[in-house]
Amino acid sequence: MAKTSAGRYFEDYALGEVIEHAVPRTVSGGERALYHALYPARHALASSDEFARACGLPASPMDDLVTFHVVFGKTVPDISLNAVANLGYAEARWLQPVYAGDTLRSSSEVIGLKQNSSGKNGVVWVRTTGTNQRGEVVLEYVRWVMVKKRDLDAPAPDTVIPDMAKVVPADQLVLPDGLDFSGYDFGLAGEAHRLEDYAVGEQIDHVDGVTIEEAEHMMATRLWQNTAKVHFDATARPGGRRLIYGGHIISLARALSFNGLANAQMIVGINAGAHASPCFAGDTVRAWSEVLEVAQTNAAGVGLIRLRTVATKGAAFELRSEDGKYLPDVLLELDYWAVMPV
């Protein structure tokens, strides 16, 4: 009996199957410190216990993307170890903040399957749920992945493409219990801009750039226990270059957005996300954002801002060509909700 696993291939998935992912993870201040070392992350709520307490929370929560990466990383051996590409995200909601000492685990339900016309691979849609040690759901999201076939002669499954919401409605987003921005300290947060200072359609160039180093992105991917071969094994892709984990680009773009969006303190939902082009060590990543929508909440002093943030190797405010395709320099388009003081 084989003691090792080569991972799942497209023909190994069944619609409705629920996969319980191995190896729970207890997070600590170590993850926070490494996250801030790997990305230029500076949002105050995820940096300072005292700032968080002044905003009604018991302590500084983990950065929302730490939660995402840990929950995502658990799924890789079962979902995307043999992926050709991670294609997109939808319907993501953060439902509980995660604090140092919490233990996270993940499960995924297969909600869609479609073999591609080449017959060499297919797309798998999963709804992933992350829970803490109390069984509370901290994060849920849908993602879809193109996965290789092991046996090209294996019959194609019935095609099922899930119907996904284009936008998570503002009234379905969940704020942390006690969150209160009525005494928000704009000086400590780093910028004076509040929700009313942003207009729908406004575009923001976040100015700064980060050049990705090979060792840096591999350390980050190991930190999240993401085992996908294409991120580590130079022989796993044509051309012999390691592919940068897409979540690394999400975190870089979010961190770069601090310059202009310092008060977009917590991500509470992702409406859509697409990795438009591959990224490799040596690439310099920049970011720009567009305000898509604003909304009010019942929490004191707390509003919601919906943003499109784009990571690119090129110029700001350039996204698609005339034929509707992403421009070659665009790496990521992310449509998400964040909380912001009113």
N, C-alpha and C positions, 0 to 999 in steps of 0.2 A: 504493500500500500504506500502510495506516494506521501511523503511528509511535507512537501512544499506545494505552493499554489502558484499557478501562472496567471491567476485572476480570471474574471469572467469575460466572455466574449458575447457578441450581440445575440447569438442564438440561445444563450443561457438565461435570458430574462423572460419572465412571464407576466402578462398584464395582471395587476392586482396583487402581485407578490409583495410582501413586506420583508425588508431585510434589516435585521438588527446588527448594527455595526460594532465591531470589536474595540476593545481598549478604551474605557472611560478615561477622562483626563481631568485632574484637579489643577485648577489655575491658581497662580499666586502673583506676588509682586514681581517675580522673575519675568513672567510674560509681559507685564507692563513695561518693565525696564528695557527688555529686549525690543519690544515693539517701538518704543520711543528712540532706541538706538538705530533701528533698521529703517525707520521712516521719519521724516521731519514732522512728527505729530506733536501738536501743541495745544489742542483744545482743552480749556481749563477744567471742564467737568470731569474729564478722564485723566487729569494730571494731578489734581489737588484734593485731598480729603477735606480740607477746610473750605475750599470753594464749593465742593459738593454739599457739605453740611449746610452752608448758607443758602443753598438752593433746595433744601428740604429732604435731601437724601442722607442715609446713614453713613455713607463713606463714598469715596470716588469709585464709580463702577469701572469695570474693564472697558476699554474702548470697544465700541459696538462691533468693529471689524475684527477684534481679537475673538469675540464670540463667534462671528461668522467663520473665521479661519479654522478655529478648533472644531466646530461642528462639521464644516466642510471636509477637513482633513480626515475625520473618522470615516467618511464615505468613500474615499478614493480607492482603497483596496477592493471594494465591492462594485463600484460604479464606473470609475474612470481609469483604472490601472492600464487598460488597453485602449484608451481613448485616442482617436485621431485629433479631436478638438473638443473643447468645452464651448458650447455654442451660445448659451444665454441663460438669463435668470428672469423670474417674474414672481409676483405675489409674495414678496418677502415681508415679514413683519417681525419685529423684535417685541416680545411679549412680557419679558421680565429682565431687569438689569442683572448682570453677572458681577459678582464681587470676588475678591481674593478668598480662596478657600472653597469656592463652589466646585462641584464635580459635574462635568458635562459628558453626555453620551448622545448618540445619534441613531436614528432609524430612517429608512426611506421606503416609500411605496412606489412601485412602478405604475405610472398612470398613462403612459403612451409608448407606442412602438411603431417604427416605420423603417422598412428596409430601403436603402437607397438604390437607384436604378443600376448602379454598377454591380450590385450583388456582392460587393466586397466588404460592406459595412452597413450600419444602420443607425438611426437616432433613437435614443432611449430617453424618455421623460420621467423624472422622479420628483416626488414631493418629499422633502427631507424635513424632519423634526428634530430639534435639539432640546433636550431636557436636562434639568439639574438634579441634584441628589434627593430632592423632595418630590420628584416626578412632575414638577412644573415645567411647562413648555416655555423656553426662553427665546426660541427662534424657529420660524418655519419659512420655507421657500421652495419654489419649483426651479429646477434647472434641467437643461437638456444637453445631451452629450452624443457626439458621433463616436461609435465604438466599432472596432474591427470585428469581422467574423473569423472564427477559427476554421470552420468547414464551409467553403464557398458553395457546396452543394446542399447545405442545410436549407430546408424550406423556409420561405419568408413567412413571418407571422401576419395575421390580419392587421391592417393598418389602423391604428387608433391615434389620433392627434388630439390632445386635450384642449378644451376650450378654456383659455386663460384670460383673466381681466387685464385690460391694457393699463389700468391705473388702480391702485389700492385706494378706495375712497377715504377721505380724511377722517370721516366719522368711524372708520373701522381700525384706525391706528390706536395703539395703546401707549399711554404715557406711564412712566414709573410712578408708583404710589408716592404721594407727598411732594412731587416736583413742583416747585414754586419759584418763579422768577421775579416776584414783586420787589425783592430787595437785591436784584442782580447787580453785581459790581462790574461795570463795563471797563473800568480801568484795569482791573486784574485779568479780565477776559482778553484784553489786548486790542479791542476796537470799539468804537462808539456806535456802530451801526446796529439799529434795531429793525424789526420786521417792517415797520412803516417806511423805512428808508429804501426798501427794495421794490422795484416796479416790475410787473410781469413783462417779459420781453427784454429786460435789462441783461446785458452780457458783461462778464467780468473776466479780464485777463489776470490770472494769478501770478504772472510775471516770472516766477522762479522755475528752475529746472533741476533735475537730478539725473546724473549719469549712472547707470546701473553697472555694478561690478559683479563678476561671475561668482566669487565667493560669497558676496553679500546676499544675492538672491537664493543661492543654494542653502545658506544658513537659515534664511527666512522660511523657505519651503520645508526644511527639516523641522524647524520650530513648530510648525503646524502639523507635523507627522503626515504630510502629503507625500505619498510614495510613488506617484506617477513617474514612469520610466523616462519620459521625454524631458523631465526637469533635471535629471542627474546623469543619465547615460548618454554620452555623446554619440554612441552607435545606434541609438534608438530612432533617429530621424535622418532622412536624407540630408546630406550636407554636413553632418557631424557636429551640429551646434545644439546646445542645450536650450530648450524653450523656457522662457520666463513664465512662472506660474501666474495665471491671469489675476488671481487675488492680490499678488504683489503689486500689480499695476493699479488695482482698485485702491489699495492702501496708499500708494504714492500719490494718486490723484486727489484723494480725500485730504491727505496731509498738506499737499501743495495748496489746496483751496483755502487753507487758513488765512492766507493773505487776501483779504476781501470778504471772507465768510467765517471770521473767527468766532462769531456768535451763533453759528449753526452747530449747536453743541452736541447733539446726539442724532444719529440716524435711527429712524423708527420704522422705515419701510423702503423697499426697493420695488419700483413699478416695472422696470425693464432694465436689462443690462446685456450688452453685446461686446465680445472681444472681436474687434474689427480686423486686426492684423496681428501677426506674431511679433513678439518683442524678444530681443537678445541682449546679452551682455555687451556693453559699449554704447547702447542706445541712450540718448538723453530724452527724458520724459518731461513734458510740460503739461499744464492743464488750464482749461478755461471753463466757465460755467455760464448757464443761462437760467434766469428765473422763469419758471413755468406756471406757478400758481402759489397763492398764499391762502391761509385759512386760520381761523381762530379755534381755540379750545376752551374747555371749562376750567382748566388749571390756571391759577393766579399768575398773570404776567407771561403766560406761555402761548406762543403762536406756532404755526407750522409753515414751513417754506418748502416748496417742491422745486427741485433743481435738476437740470441736466448738466452733468460734469463730463467733460471730454478730456481724455489723456491723448496726447499727440506728440509726435516727433517734429511736427511742422509748426505752422503759424496758428495763432489764436483765431477763433471764430470761423474756421474752415472745417467742414464736416463731410459733405457729400458732393460728388460731381453732378453734372447736369443729368446724367442717366440714373441718378438716385443711389449710386453705389458709394460706399465709404471711400474717401480719398486715401491713397496709399500710406500716408503718414499717420492716419488716425489709428490708435491702438484700442481705445475703449470709449463707449458711450454708456453712461450710467444715469438713469432717471430715478430719483429717490426723494424721500421726504426726510426733513430734519426739523428738530425743535429749535426755536429762536425766541428771545425775549421780545415782547411787543412794546 
